[in-house]
Amino acid sequence: MNPATAARRTAAHGSVPRPDDHVIVLIGATGDLSRRKLLPGLFHLSAAGLLPGRYRVIGSAPASSALTDEQFREHARRAVAESGITKPTGDAWDTFARALSFGSADPGNAVPLAAAIQRAEKQIGGSPRRLFHLAIPPAAFGPVVAMLGAAGLADGARVIIEKPFGTDLRSARALNQAVHAVFGEPQVFRIDHFLGKESVDNILAFRFANGLFEPIWNREHIRYVQIDVPETLSIEGRAGFYDKTGAYRDMIVTHLFQVLGFLAMEPPTSLDAKHLRDEKAKVFEALKPIHARHVVRGQYEGYRLERGVAPDSQTETMAAVRAEVDNWRWAGVPFFLRSGKRLGASRQVVTLGFHEPPLRMFRAHKEDTLAGRLNEIVIDFADPGSIAAEFLAKEPGPEMSLGAATMAFRYQDSFASANALKGYERLILDAMLGDQALFTRSDGVERLWEISTPLLENPPPVEPYAPGAWGPQPSADRLVAPFRWHLPEAG
């Protein structure tokens, strides 16, 4: 069964609510994000029967990059062919293509876009909702939001804003003020595609739906937590953005702290937006400020030779952080967060290390052979995802000798993976439904920048590392001592 058919069947059974009629506006429609994620994702939702009964998708870009409607349809077809799950063929594509149009917009001149929206709303009829997705550089968020407000396009609309939301506390506050001058907080959807992943959502199910795990999810049983998102890719020609941002702002604040919020939160009363985001906010409030002594910043050798990078750049391409949640559940448990470019593997892994029992009674056991690889739960949240419990079991033979064993759940083997939506698809659907549960709230954004202020004002020096390594050594390993990084598993 192909993904569109499986998802359509789910929608037909009524388990997924259908959004109201919509005009969806992609601002930045000719950019990389729209090409790789948004246009393919919208077509998959359409083919799966998860978009509204009546909808239009309007692409928008500055007048200098404007396309005709036909050019935009061809641009979308190429994007879907290159990056989509569902290929652009047959009636499904014809239906989607007919819903596409284009309207350029520049700060101070939103007339073509406003006209395109008016035409689309007239074609749909009734009172369709508007959803704007700002797939544009962060510096353009404020001016574009102001343009939408000045043109009267924001009334009753919702807006999806990409990351990073600010670069420090001052800029995050200023951006929140600019956004709130046009949109109320219930209209604002600050997107983190990590939180749309099935495997990240499964953390909530794993914890709260199973009486086996929640009672041990605390400092009495857990020694440390690691959230590890290494990448093998370089900056991929994004020097203009990356050299002003770096790994900490790009990944740690935006993505990894959000995953930490899911891991560390108290059980919410329900999984609706208010209760879920309230509990995550409490975790962020309990985070201690991040200081340089708890951070390692690395820069891969050759980064300064990348096109567009300053020859004396001090931007980190890898960051490892020790964070602490200072509350009753987690006091004393270190949370280690690591991410970066040109590292030893591309992975997305959470590791929970449990207190180890005394093994003196097992006299034949050779502890050094399994050091640092015992009593862990490992959650791989790269799609499609898995959860593994790593423990000790008796090896066959006459002696009571222990060996490593694993119990594993894999999404791909256990459920119909064709039913899954990608992160962006899930979150765009949630935004159309008005469900903010998996989106970041303004106070949460500001709090994460607040605890980051000591580090950003006084960062440690960057240290070089070889491409393909796991960051600068011995600094990265010293940060987690007396523990060790789960990745690489055979390190």
Order of alpha helices (4+ residues) and beta strands (2+ residues): alpha-beta-alpha-beta-alpha-alpha-beta-alpha-beta-alpha-beta-alpha-beta-alpha-beta-alpha-alpha-alpha-beta-beta-beta-beta-beta-beta-beta-alpha-alpha-alpha-beta-alpha
